[in-house]
Structures are given as structure tokens and as C-alpha cells.
């Protein structure tokens, strides 16, 4: 059986990231439902935390939130994976003009509330 690798972004996906000022030394609290999401997904895929934050701080955050058991590793490198889960992304669907339009109209979900 082929195990799919999935890279999951930290800020805006797993934590309560939003309108507060970014602090490189502190990671916001766990987002509601994130643990259940990871528990379910980890049964079907190999999970990697993908973040530009300090890797030691991010690993500590996982441990403090009892999430480390769901992840194979923490990385800031875009390793080959089945897919990437991120709140700041646009899926390229083969149409460059549509992609430019999507970029111009992009808003992160937490800024549309």
C-alpha cells in the first residue's frame, strides 16, 4: 500500500492565526477541531508539519498540544508530497489567465469573516 505524504501548514491551519500581530517567539493557541482533523487524517496519510517558523518552537508547540504523535516530522522544506494544506495558496488548474484572476481576488479565509 502506498502511503501518501501530506504537508500541513501551521499558521492559519492548525492554530488560531488571524488579525493579531505576528510574534516569531509565540505560536497562537490550537484551532478548534484541529486535533480531531489530524487524528483522522493521520490514519490515512503520513503527515508533516510545514512551517517557516522556528522548527524547535514549532516542535515544542506540537508537543505542548499533544499533536506530535500525528506527525512524522517538522520541516521548512517543500518535500515531494501528495498534497499541501495551507491557508495561503491557489491551486493551479492549467489556466494561467484564471490563475492571475485568482491571485488578484485572493483573500485568506480568516480575513473574509
BELGIGI-V127476 format. One record per backbone hydrogen bond with DSSP energy under -1.0 kcal/mol. NH is the residue of the N-H (numbers start at 0). CO is the residue of the C=O. If there is no record, write none. Layout:
NH:CO
NH:CO
This chain:
5:45
6:82
7:47
8:84
12:9
13:9
14:9
15:28
16:14
25:22
30:13
33:30
36:32
37:33
38:34
39:35
40:36
41:37
42:39
43:40
44:40
45:3
47:5
48:72
49:7
50:74
57:53
58:54
59:55
60:56
61:57
62:58
63:59
64:60
65:62
66:61
69:66
70:67
71:46
74:48
78:76
81:4
82:4
84:6
98:94
99:95
100:96
101:97
102:98
103:99
104:100
110:107
111:108
